[in-house]
Amino acid sequence: MPNPHVLEKYRLKRKLSVKQLTERMGKTPGWYSKIKHGHFHLPSYHIPKMAEVLGIRPDVLAKEYFSESKLEETSSSDGEEPQTA
């Protein structure tokens, strides 16, 4: 399930208002609000433009946005996957 918090993290880091972000995307604040609140997912074809607006590489945004949010929170610091029984 996509993680919309990633978009907010980078939007705030770039100090962009929702209006600035959506104008650069050619979208409305309502469009972004639906994504931000999980009512609608950012289509993969918008990843390159969103990454450009947010100042990050598209592959980084795609990996973070489409990853499981709980996986990031519980992953070990050594980079190894947890062992399953």
Backbone as a chain_set.jsonl record, in Angstrom:
{"seq": "MPNPHVLEKYRLKRKLSVKQLTERMGKTPGWYSKIKHGHFHLPSYHIPKMAEVLGIRPDVLAKEYFSESKLEETSSSDGEEPQTA", "coords": {"N": [[0.842, -1.183, 0.0], [0.59, 2.208, -0.846], [2.521, 4.925, 0.582], [1.573, 7.858, 1.593], [2.698, 9.699, 3.338], [5.318, 10.057, 2.705], [5.334, 11.862, 0.584], [4.527, 14.202, 1.861], [6.642, 14.511, 3.645], [8.82, 15.158, 1.942], [7.739, 17.411, 0.696], [7.5, 19.259, 2.792], [10.169, 19.388, 3.53], [11.252, 20.664, 1.331], [10.064, 23.043, 1.696], [7.677, 23.762, 0.44], [4.479, 25.031, -0.284], [1.2, 23.548, -0.329], [-0.219, 24.617, -2.424], [1.857, 25.62, -4.085], [3.172, 23.213, -4.763], [1.094, 21.809, -6.095], [0.501, 23.541, -8.199], [2.865, 23.402, -9.685], [2.71, 20.779, -10.412], [0.565, 20.89, -12.049], [-1.953, 20.417, -11.097], [-4.784, 20.338, -8.786], [-5.216, 21.653, -5.406], [-7.096, 20.03, -4.104], [-6.81, 17.563, -5.39], [-4.269, 16.79, -4.491], [-4.824, 16.669, -1.758], [-6.539, 14.453, -1.592], [-4.748, 12.41, -2.182], [-2.857, 12.754, -0.147], [-4.37, 12.108, 2.122], [-4.888, 9.475, 1.688], [-7.082, 8.701, 0.14], [-6.857, 8.416, -2.509], [-4.461, 7.137, -4.732], [-1.194, 8.12, -5.717], [-0.654, 8.023, -9.086], [1.636, 5.906, -10.83], [2.694, 7.037, -13.149], [2.902, 9.695, -12.533], [5.045, 9.924, -10.897], [7.72, 10.674, -11.922], [7.414, 13.497, -12.483], [6.489, 14.466, -9.99], [8.699, 13.829, -8.406], [10.602, 15.514, -9.555], [9.508, 18.036, -8.879], [9.681, 17.83, -6.108], [12.381, 17.676, -5.782], [13.931, 15.33, -5.755], [15.283, 12.106, -6.728], [13.489, 10.165, -9.151], [13.476, 7.333, -8.774], [14.045, 7.058, -6.072], [11.849, 8.33, -4.873], [9.768, 6.682, -5.839], [10.46, 4.203, -4.684], [10.257, 4.781, -1.92], [7.605, 5.747, -1.72], [6.002, 3.63, -2.656], [6.673, 1.616, -0.904], [6.149, -0.48, 1.978], [4.993, 1.17, 4.765], [5.249, 0.298, 7.416], [7.329, -1.479, 7.21], [9.573, 0.148, 6.891], [9.65, 1.311, 9.423], [10.196, -0.809, 11.115], [12.473, -2.03, 10.22], [15.756, -3.429, 10.494], [18.804, -1.869, 11.62], [21.109, -2.786, 10.473], [20.637, -3.504, 7.925], [19.967, -6.057, 7.179], [17.537, -8.553, 6.425], [14.876, -9.505, 8.607], [14.928, -12.671, 10.303], [12.805, -15.42, 9.63], [10.762, -17.884, 11.178]], "CA": [[0.0, 0.0, 0.0], [1.408, 3.423, -0.915], [2.755, 5.684, 1.798], [1.493, 9.277, 1.248], [3.499, 10.506, 4.256], [6.576, 10.336, 2.014], [5.148, 13.091, -0.194], [4.516, 15.312, 2.815], [7.998, 14.65, 4.175], [9.63, 15.887, 0.977], [7.123, 18.724, 0.457], [7.895, 20.106, 3.907], [11.624, 19.558, 3.459], [11.488, 21.678, 0.284], [9.338, 24.241, 2.125], [6.671, 24.07, -0.569], [3.082, 24.984, 0.142], [0.401, 22.646, -1.16], [-0.529, 25.365, -3.644], [3.053, 25.628, -4.937], [3.372, 21.861, -5.273], [0.055, 21.431, -7.06], [0.66, 24.367, -9.402], [3.987, 22.831, -10.449], [2.241, 19.494, -10.949], [-0.565, 21.122, -12.944], [-3.096, 19.797, -10.438], [-5.461, 21.182, -7.8], [-4.973, 21.246, -4.018], [-8.002, 18.927, -3.783], [-6.176, 16.348, -5.916], [-3.206, 16.423, -3.549], [-5.451, 16.323, -0.49], [-7.027, 13.069, -1.693], [-3.576, 11.538, -2.11], [-2.286, 12.922, 1.188], [-5.209, 11.43, 3.114], [-5.032, 8.074, 1.336], [-8.323, 8.415, -0.587], [-6.472, 8.222, -3.901], [-3.026, 6.879, -4.792], [-0.449, 8.807, -6.765], [-0.366, 7.078, -10.17], [3.073, 5.763, -11.088], [3.132, 7.925, -14.228], [3.148, 11.026, -11.964], [6.254, 9.867, -10.071], [8.832, 11.511, -12.401], [7.123, 14.923, -12.307], [6.441, 14.729, -8.551], [10.085, 13.787, -7.937], [11.228, 16.755, -10.024], [8.97, 19.119, -8.045], [10.169, 17.641, -4.74], [13.837, 17.758, -5.786], [14.568, 14.043, -5.486], [15.307, 11.214, -7.891], [12.256, 9.39, -9.284], [13.577, 5.988, -8.209], [13.983, 7.196, -4.615], [10.456, 8.6, -4.53], [8.967, 5.483, -6.104], [10.776, 3.176, -3.681], [9.702, 5.171, -0.623], [6.149, 5.891, -1.787], [5.348, 2.34, -2.853], [7.1, 0.631, 0.09], [5.286, -0.622, 3.148], [5.438, 2.112, 5.794], [5.639, -0.442, 8.616], [8.613, -2.091, 6.922], [10.588, 1.154, 7.18], [9.693, 1.561, 10.857], [10.658, -1.967, 11.869], [13.66, -2.634, 9.622], [16.927, -3.372, 11.354], [19.768, -0.871, 11.189], [22.225, -3.398, 9.758], [20.23, -3.727, 6.545], [19.598, -7.436, 6.923], [16.123, -8.858, 6.621], [14.65, -10.333, 9.802], [14.785, -14.11, 10.09], [11.478, -15.958, 9.928], [10.824, -19.272, 11.638]], "C": [[0.887, 1.247, 0.0], [1.444, 4.195, 0.398], [2.734, 7.187, 1.475], [2.3, 10.185, 2.161], [4.845, 10.87, 3.635], [6.468, 11.647, 1.24], [5.185, 14.31, 0.72], [5.912, 15.57, 3.374], [8.852, 15.493, 3.226], [9.054, 17.268, 0.666], [7.56, 19.703, 1.551], [9.399, 20.386, 3.905], [11.992, 20.639, 2.434], [10.815, 23.009, 0.603], [8.37, 24.729, 1.044], [5.291, 24.057, 0.069], [2.371, 23.972, -0.758], [0.083, 23.336, -2.485], [0.66, 25.388, -4.602], [3.272, 24.255, -5.57], [2.359, 21.533, -6.367], [0.119, 22.278, -8.323], [1.769, 23.815, -10.286], [3.624, 21.482, -11.062], [1.141, 19.682, -11.987], [-1.845, 20.499, -12.42], [-3.721, 20.774, -9.447], [-5.078, 20.747, -6.387], [-5.881, 20.094, -3.584], [-7.454, 17.586, -4.233], [-5.118, 15.859, -4.932], [-3.786, 15.991, -2.207], [-5.951, 14.883, -0.486], [-5.885, 12.076, -1.582], [-3.003, 11.554, -0.692], [-3.058, 12.153, 2.258], [-5.523, 9.979, 2.749], [-6.315, 7.703, 0.615], [-8.053, 8.074, -2.046], [-4.967, 8.02, -3.9], [-2.401, 7.668, -5.94], [-0.146, 7.79, -7.865], [1.134, 7.054, -10.48], [3.557, 6.685, -12.194], [3.333, 9.366, -13.754], [4.443, 11.067, -11.142], [7.381, 10.746, -10.623], [8.601, 13.013, -12.185], [7.106, 15.28, -10.833], [7.858, 14.753, -7.985], [10.827, 15.059, -8.343], [10.798, 17.936, -9.144], [9.542, 19.042, -6.629], [11.695, 17.645, -4.642], [14.545, 16.473, -5.412], [14.537, 13.188, -6.751], [14.01, 10.408, -7.943], [12.327, 8.002, -8.659], [13.508, 6.016, -6.686], [12.534, 7.424, -4.186], [9.594, 7.361, -4.722], [9.194, 4.426, -5.04], [10.14, 3.518, -2.335], [8.173, 5.225, -0.645], [5.446, 4.54, -1.867], [5.803, 1.264, -1.871], [6.092, 0.583, 1.227], [5.822, 0.294, 4.244], [5.896, 1.389, 7.053], [6.991, -1.118, 8.423], [9.738, -1.119, 7.26], [10.754, 1.344, 8.684], [10.308, 0.402, 11.644], [11.928, -2.593, 11.298], [14.859, -2.469, 10.555], [17.95, -2.403, 10.777], [20.919, -1.476, 10.399], [21.866, -3.757, 8.316], [19.845, -5.146, 6.221], [18.104, -7.64, 7.171], [15.971, -9.71, 7.867], [14.463, -11.801, 9.442], [13.366, -14.54, 10.444], [11.607, -17.419, 10.29], [10.008, -20.153, 10.742]], "O": [[1.84, 1.323, 0.775], [0.52, 4.124, 1.209], [3.773, 7.744, 1.119], [2.565, 11.333, 1.802], [5.445, 11.881, 4.001], [7.401, 12.449, 1.239], [5.799, 15.325, 0.392], [6.31, 16.72, 3.555], [9.525, 16.43, 3.655], [9.811, 18.202, 0.4], [7.942, 20.837, 1.262], [9.837, 21.487, 4.239], [12.918, 21.421, 2.644], [10.975, 23.985, -0.131], [8.259, 25.924, 0.771], [4.976, 23.175, 0.869], [2.881, 23.594, -1.812], [0.114, 22.706, -3.541], [0.486, 25.195, -5.805], [3.525, 24.151, -6.77], [2.724, 21.041, -7.434], [-0.18, 21.784, -9.411], [1.623, 23.766, -11.508], [4.163, 21.092, -12.098], [0.815, 18.751, -12.722], [-2.716, 20.101, -13.194], [-3.246, 21.899, -9.289], [-4.661, 19.607, -6.183], [-5.471, 19.264, -2.772], [-7.613, 16.582, -3.538], [-5.071, 14.68, -4.583], [-3.291, 15.048, -1.589], [-5.805, 14.175, 0.51], [-6.029, 11.022, -0.962], [-2.705, 10.508, -0.115], [-2.464, 11.611, 3.19], [-6.326, 9.327, 3.416], [-6.621, 6.518, 0.481], [-8.907, 7.515, -2.734], [-4.263, 8.675, -3.132], [-3.01, 7.851, -6.993], [0.541, 6.801, -7.615], [1.808, 8.08, -10.394], [4.721, 7.084, -12.188], [3.882, 10.181, -14.496], [4.882, 12.144, -10.738], [7.962, 11.513, -9.855], [9.51, 13.718, -11.748], [7.662, 16.311, -10.453], [8.179, 15.614, -7.166], [11.594, 15.612, -7.555], [11.632, 18.735, -8.719], [9.851, 20.068, -6.024], [12.243, 17.62, -3.54], [15.626, 16.502, -4.824], [13.849, 13.513, -7.719], [13.486, 10.011, -6.903], [11.348, 7.537, -8.075], [12.967, 5.094, -6.075], [12.051, 6.788, -3.249], [8.779, 7.029, -3.861], [8.243, 3.821, -4.545], [9.553, 2.654, -1.683], [7.523, 4.794, 0.308], [4.417, 4.331, -1.224], [5.373, 0.116, -1.98], [5.288, 1.498, 1.406], [6.993, 0.197, 4.609], [6.846, 1.832, 7.698], [7.725, -1.308, 9.393], [10.744, -1.514, 7.85], [11.872, 1.519, 9.168], [10.875, 0.61, 12.716], [12.415, -3.588, 11.835], [14.956, -1.496, 11.302], [17.956, -2.149, 9.573], [21.641, -0.748, 9.718], [22.709, -4.259, 7.573], [19.432, -5.427, 5.096], [17.5, -6.982, 8.017], [16.829, -10.542, 8.161], [13.904, -12.126, 8.395], [12.797, -14.082, 11.435], [12.472, -18.118, 9.763], [9.934, -21.362, 10.966]]}, "num_chains": 1, "name": "protein.A"}
